[in-house]
């Protein structure tokens, strides 16, 4: 299996297109942070989840196969990112190999609907995957018995949570996974105890009162606009993706915005993965050897049951490498996994 090498768009240096054959008009209309493939067609689509929120996605369909029913994969993440970033790169690359893929913006994020903006929820974001499966199950080019999902970063955790409830999902990939409920409630490496958590709840609920009084939503701290050099390495890694031409996108919360402060309240109180040990369908978990977040995947993997589960540790990769580093993302493995399990 061979993959055409895809180069990331640079907003500063001239774009080298290799064999893509995009003309100037196509470049102007292409709003992704990766180069458009000449092997797939991309269509903007929309659909509603069970809460009535309209989700917007990009549907990638292999060219010259529009009349066929194909296996499909719904993709979202990283947490705070949009479909024009990492999830779109995954979707395009997998579609090049014969799948219909859907990269979608979660509720309250990017081009998807929902008010207020920049809010996350363990329940609603899990449901977003279910809504994507609803859409794909009814698409004329999709075999509804051959649908998988792929979650990146925080949406790796939500993908596992979706697989635990939605039996229509036949295969799941979680790449560089975060458990957002765990890190919100307990901090990194479970460093937050119950007293510190209680203090955090007090502050968040006081903020709720102020938000109601002010008619606005206070914003949580985000990535810095500039690095001082004293930040932890993982913050530097995030900055290197979200805040530079490598991955910056104006609609991405992590690139150009902030989560609502009180968004974390539901994360603290509603742990995901409670029933992940009941997932019967195949699961592939992928994480970087040097990722600060590696323990999320390792611990989640320990809970999974059955011989159809696998954890792949990518040598020398950090957390953000699995967003867009084509030398590190094991696309051949991912495609093989979906081919074998979406038969």
C-alpha positions, 0 to 999 in steps of 0.5 A, spaced: 500 500 500 502 506 498 500 513 500 501 519 496 505 524 500 501 530 502 505 537 504 502 542 509 499 548 506 504 554 508 501 561 508 508 564 508 512 560 503 510 559 496 506 552 496 509 546 492 503 542 489 507 536 487 502 532 482 495 535 485 494 539 479 490 545 483 489 551 479 489 558 482 481 558 483 481 551 486 486 554 491 482 560 493 476 556 494 480 551 499 479 552 506 483 547 509 490 547 512 492 541 508 493 540 500 487 538 496 487 531 493 486 529 486 483 523 488 477 525 492 471 529 491 469 533 497 462 536 499 459 540 504 454 537 508 449 538 514 445 534 519 442 534 526 443 530 532 438 528 537 439 535 541 437 539 534 443 541 533 445 542 526 452 539 524 456 541 518 461 536 515 466 535 509 464 529 505 470 525 502 468 520 496 473 517 492 473 519 485 470 514 479 466 510 485 460 515 486 455 509 484 458 504 489 456 503 496 462 503 500 465 502 507 465 509 511 468 512 517 466 518 521 472 523 524 472 528 528 477 532 533 482 534 536 478 537 542 477 545 539 479 543 532 475 544 526 474 539 520 479 543 516 485 541 520 487 534 522 480 531 522 480 533 514 487 530 513 485 523 516 478 523 512 482 525 505 487 520 506 482 514 508 478 516 502 483 516 497 483 508 499 476 507 497 472 509 503 467 515 504 469 519 510 466 524 513 470 530 517 465 534 521 465 540 526 462 538 533 456 541 536 457 549 538 464 549 534 466 551 527 461 551 522 456 547 526 450 550 530 448 551 537 448 556 542 452 558 546 459 557 542 465 554 544 461 549 549 463 542 550 459 536 553 461 529 554 454 527 552 453 531 546 459 530 543 458 523 544 452 524 541 455 528 535 458 521 533 452 518 533 449 523 529 454 522 523 453 515 523 445 517 522 447 521 516 452 516 513 447 510 514 442 513 510 447 516 504 446 512 497 454 511 497 455 508 504 454 501 506 450 502 512 453 495 515 460 498 514 461 504 518 466 506 523 469 512 527 475 515 528 476 520 534 483 524 535 485 527 541 479 529 546 474 526 540 478 519 541 475 519 548 468 521 545 469 516 540 470 510 545 464 512 548 460 512 542 462 505 540 460 503 547 453 505 546 452 505 538 452 498 536 452 500 528 459 502 529 463 496 527 470 499 528 473 504 532 480 508 532 482 513 537 488 517 535 492 520 541 486 520 545 485 524 551 479 523 556 477 530 557 472 528 563 478 525 567 483 531 565 478 536 567 476 533 574 483 530 576 488 534 572 494 531 568 496 525 571 491 525 576 494 531 580 488 534 583 485 531 589 477 532 591 479 538 595 482 542 590 476 539 585 471 542 590 475 549 590 474 549 582 467 547 582 466 553 587 469 558 582 466 555 576 459 556 579 460 563 582 462 564 574 455 561 572 452 566 577 456 572 574 455 569 567 447 570 568 448 577 571 452 579 565 449 576 559 455 573 557 460 567 558 467 568 561 472 565 557 477 560 559 485 561 558 487 558 551 494 558 548 498 564 549 499 568 543 506 568 543 511 563 547 516 565 552 520 559 552 518 557 559 512 553 557 511 546 558 513 542 552 506 540 550 504 547 550 510 548 545 507 542 541 500 545 541 502 552 539 507 549 533 500 546 530 495 551 532 498 558 532 503 557 526 501 556 518 502 549 519 495 548 522 492 555 524 485 556 522 480 562 524 474 557 526 478 553 531 478 554 538 485 552 539 487 557 534 483 563 535 478 563 541 477 560 547 472 555 551 467 558 555 470 557 562 463 554 565 464 549 559 468 544 564 463 543 569 459 537 565 466 534 564 468 534 571 461 531 573 460 526 568 466 521 566 466 517 560 468 510 558 464 507 564 462 502 559 467 501 555 469 494 557 462 493 553 465 494 546 464 488 542 466 491 536 474 492 534 478 498 537 485 500 534 488 505 539 494 509 537 499 514 541 505 517 541 511 514 545 513 521 547 506 524 548 505 527 555 498 524 554 500 517 553 497 514 559 490 516 557 490 511 551 494 506 556 489 506 561 483 506 557 486 500 553 487 496 559 479 496 560 477 494 553 475 486 553 476 481 547 481 479 542 479 484 537 482 490 541 489 493 539 494 499 542 499 501 537 505 506 540 508 510 535 516 510 536 518 517 537 512 521 536 509 526 541 502 528 542 501 533 536 505 529 531 499 524 530 495 531 528 498 531 521 505 528 521 505 524 515 511 520 517 508 518 524 501 517 523 500 510 521 495 511 515 497 504 512 495 501 519 489 505 520 486 503 513 488 496 513 484 496 520 478 499 517 478 494 511 479 488 515 473 490 520 468 493 515 467 487 511 
